[in-house]
């Protein structure tokens, strides 16, 4: 089932940078450049800009173009470069063209919001965006959109550059059904991140994503290395002591998905700014709990560490 694009399937650990805003919630280009440099220097295998962690839903096309240009300049060929695309059919195609121009190896394609979805319509959307991009395409299986039905994947398996699926739904039985039906046609990516590394790794899925890598990439890469060594007991200790409590804070209130990451970045001395509506800023009490957890693990810097 291999295609001419099969060489573009990625493996390893994918970091998802945020989009830094200034005090007026405008794009902070200097902070973006510094953030991109820090993440690529950390040793992550791939970086995805303008994903959900990068607040794709709130970006204008002009902002998107500036982000792709900056990320492309910083990352170059030092990591596998990916950009999210979505919002609408027309916008996704324009974003795909900008991603390619910036040197992307792949795009992460998000289904647009609609109240009346159809398999045929979604297949047409994905094929059209993939044709525009001409590079590897990752389909995004999100919590809000549900799993990608087998019927939809059947309609897409002949589109040669639709190669991968990022699962942020967590339905392992669905993955097993996809694998049984399509063998290795669609390279699966664990988009449930660090907490699902052991579960997915033992099913043969060794590519995983991380938002926590924005401020503690050393932990993410330690988990990757332990998985490669087969030391899942050590992974479970890291999960129980740090990662699961971190996710509990991230999930404490709807709307914290990005603000928890950005709050932790600020506590780590990394400029990222706030979040745009409808995302929520972390409440003071929740931020204090985050700071306590990070202090216990030596993740604070400067005055925050001394406080």
C-alpha positions in Angstrom: 0.0 0.0 0.0 3.0 2.3 0.0 2.8 5.4 -2.1 5.4 7.8 -3.5 4.6 10.0 -0.4 5.2 7.2 2.1 8.7 8.6 2.9 7.0 11.6 4.4 5.4 9.6 7.2 6.9 10.9 10.5 8.0 9.1 13.6 9.0 10.4 17.0 7.7 13.2 19.2 5.8 16.2 17.9 5.8 19.5 19.9 2.8 21.9 19.5 4.0 25.5 20.0 1.6 28.1 21.1 1.0 31.4 19.3 2.3 34.2 21.6 0.2 37.3 21.9 1.2 40.7 23.3 -0.8 42.6 25.9 -3.4 43.6 23.3 -3.7 40.0 22.1 -1.9 40.8 18.8 0.8 38.5 17.4 4.1 38.9 19.3 6.6 38.1 16.5 9.7 38.3 18.7 8.2 35.9 21.3 7.2 33.5 18.5 10.7 33.5 17.1 12.2 32.8 20.6 9.6 30.1 21.4 10.2 28.3 18.1 14.0 28.4 18.6 13.6 27.0 22.1 11.4 24.1 20.9 13.6 23.2 17.9 16.7 23.3 20.1 15.1 20.9 22.6 15.5 18.0 20.3 11.8 17.3 19.4 11.5 15.4 16.2 8.7 17.5 14.7 6.9 20.8 15.4 3.3 21.7 14.5 2.5 25.4 14.4 -1.0 26.8 14.1 -2.6 23.7 15.7 -5.2 23.9 18.4 -2.4 24.8 20.9 -1.5 27.6 18.5 -5.2 28.9 18.5 -5.7 28.2 14.8 -9.4 29.0 15.2 -8.6 32.7 16.0 -5.9 33.5 13.4 -6.4 35.9 10.6 -4.9 34.9 7.2 -2.3 37.7 7.6 -1.3 36.4 11.0 -1.1 32.9 9.7 1.2 34.0 6.9 3.5 35.8 9.4 3.6 32.7 11.6 4.5 30.4 8.8 7.2 32.7 7.5 8.8 33.0 11.0 8.5 29.3 11.8 9.9 28.3 8.5 12.9 30.6 9.0 13.6 29.3 12.5 13.0 25.6 12.0 14.2 25.1 8.5 15.2 21.4 8.1 16.2 21.0 11.8 12.8 19.3 12.6 9.9 17.9 10.6 7.8 21.0 10.1 4.0 20.9 10.2 1.3 23.6 10.0 -2.4 23.2 11.0 -5.0 24.3 8.4 -8.7 24.7 8.7 -11.4 27.2 9.6 -13.2 27.0 6.2 -12.6 25.3 2.8 -11.3 28.4 1.1 -9.1 29.4 4.1 -7.7 25.9 4.5 -6.5 25.9 0.9 -4.9 29.3 1.2 -3.3 28.2 4.5 -2.0 25.0 2.8 -0.3 27.1 0.1 1.3 29.3 2.7 2.5 26.3 4.7 4.1 24.8 1.6 5.8 28.1 0.7 7.3 28.2 4.3 8.8 24.8 3.8 6.3 22.5 5.6 6.7 18.8 5.3 3.1 18.2 6.2 -0.2 19.9 7.1 -2.6 19.0 9.9 -6.0 19.3 8.3 -8.9 20.2 10.7 -12.5 19.7 9.6 -14.5 22.9 9.4 -17.4 23.6 11.7 -20.7 22.5 10.3 -24.0 21.5 11.7 -24.9 19.1 8.9 -21.9 16.9 8.2 -21.8 14.2 5.5 -19.2 11.6 4.6 -19.2 12.7 1.0 -18.8 16.4 1.8 -16.0 15.8 4.3 -14.2 13.5 1.8 -14.4 16.2 -0.9 -13.1 18.8 1.6 -10.1 16.7 2.6 -9.3 15.7 -1.0 -9.4 19.3 -2.2 -7.1 20.6 0.6 -4.7 17.7 0.0 -4.6 18.4 -3.7 -3.8 22.0 -3.0 -1.1 21.1 -0.5 0.6 18.4 -2.5 2.6 17.4 0.6 1.8 14.9 3.3 -1.5 15.4 5.0 -2.5 14.5 8.6 -6.2 14.2 9.3 -7.2 15.5 12.7 -9.5 13.3 14.8 -10.7 15.6 17.5 -12.8 15.3 20.6 -15.4 17.6 19.2 -15.6 16.0 15.7 -15.5 12.4 16.9 -13.7 9.5 15.2 -13.1 9.4 11.4 -15.5 6.8 10.2 -14.2 3.8 8.2 -16.4 4.8 5.3 -14.7 8.2 5.2 -11.2 6.7 5.3 -12.2 4.3 2.5 -13.0 7.3 0.3 -9.6 8.9 1.1 -7.3 5.9 0.9 -6.7 6.5 -2.8 -5.6 10.1 -2.2 -1.8 9.4 -2.0 -0.7 12.2 0.2 -3.3 11.7 2.9 -1.0 9.6 5.0 -1.6 10.1 8.7 -4.2 10.5 11.4 -3.7 12.4 14.6 -6.0 10.9 17.2 -7.2 13.3 19.9 -10.2 11.2 20.7 -8.6 8.4 22.6 -10.8 5.5 21.2 -8.2 2.7 21.0 -10.8 0.2 19.7 -11.4 2.5 16.7 -7.7 2.5 16.0 -7.7 -1.3 16.1 -10.6 -1.4 13.6 -8.8 1.0 11.3 -5.6 -1.1 11.5 -7.5 -4.3 10.8 -9.3 -2.7 7.9 -6.5 -0.7 6.3 -3.3 -2.4 7.6 -0.6 0.4 7.7 -2.2 2.6 5.0 -2.9 5.4 7.6 0.0 6.1 10.0 -1.5 6.7 13.4 -0.4 9.4 15.7 -1.1 9.4 19.4 -2.6 12.9 19.9 -3.6 12.1 23.5 0.0 12.8 24.3 2.1 11.6 27.2 -0.7 9.9 29.2 -1.4 7.5 26.4 2.2 6.8 25.4 2.3 3.3 27.0 -1.2 2.3 25.8 -0.5 3.3 22.2 3.1 2.2 22.2 2.1 -1.4 23.0 -0.2 -1.3 20.0 2.7 -0.3 17.8 1.9 3.5 17.7 5.2 5.2 18.6 4.5 8.7 17.3 3.0 11.1 19.9 2.2 14.8 20.4 2.9 17.1 23.3 1.7 20.5 24.3 3.6 20.2 27.7 6.8 20.3 25.6 6.3 24.0 25.3 7.7 24.4 28.8 9.1 21.0 29.9 10.4 19.3 26.7 13.0 17.4 28.8 10.1 15.5 30.5 8.4 14.7 27.2 11.7 13.5 25.6 12.5 11.4 28.7 9.1 9.7 28.3 10.0 9.1 24.6 13.3 7.6 25.5 11.9 5.4 28.3 9.3 4.1 25.8 12.0 3.2 23.3 13.8 1.3 26.1 10.6 -0.5 27.1 10.6 1.0 30.6 6.9 1.6 31.1 7.1 1.4 34.9 9.3 4.5 34.9 6.9 6.2 32.5 4.0 5.5 34.9 5.9 7.1 37.8 6.4 10.3 35.8 2.8 10.2 34.8 1.5 9.7 38.3 3.8 12.3 39.9 3.8 15.1 37.3 2.0 14.6 34.0 -1.5 13.4 35.3 -1.7 16.2 37.9 -0.7 18.7 35.1 -3.5 17.4 32.9 -5.9 17.6 35.8 -5.2 21.3 36.1 -5.5 21.7 32.3 -8.9 20.0 32.4 -10.1 21.7 35.6 -12.3 24.1 33.6 -13.3 24.1 29.9 -11.3 26.7 28.0 -8.0 26.0 29.9 -6.5 23.9 27.1 -4.1 26.7 26.0 -4.1 29.0 29.0 -2.6 26.3 31.2 0.3 25.8 28.8 0.8 29.6 28.5 0.6 30.1 32.3 3.2 27.3 32.8 5.4 28.9 30.1 5.3 32.3 31.9 6.2 30.5 35.2 9.1 29.0 33.3 10.3 32.4 32.0 9.0 31.9 28.4 7.0 34.8 27.0 3.6 33.7 25.5 1.0 36.2 26.6 -2.7 35.4 27.2 -5.3 33.7 25.2 -8.0 35.0 22.8 -11.7 34.5 23.5 -13.4 32.1 23.7 -10.4 30.5 25.5 -10.3 31.3 29.3 -7.4 32.6 31.3 -6.5 30.5 34.3 -8.1 31.7 37.6 -5.7 32.8 40.3 -6.3 29.8 42.5 -5.7 27.4 39.6 -2.6 29.2 38.6 -1.3 29.0 42.2 -1.9 25.2 42.2 0.0 25.0 38.9 2.9 27.0 40.4 3.0 24.7 43.4 3.2 21.6 41.2 5.9 23.1 39.0 7.9 24.3 42.0 7.9 20.8 43.4 9.5 19.5 40.2 12.0 22.3 39.8 10.3 23.8 36.7 10.2 27.4 37.9 12.8 30.1 37.0 13.9 33.4 38.4 11.7 35.2 40.8 9.0 32.6 40.5 11.3 29.9 41.8 12.4 32.1 44.7 8.8 33.1 45.7 
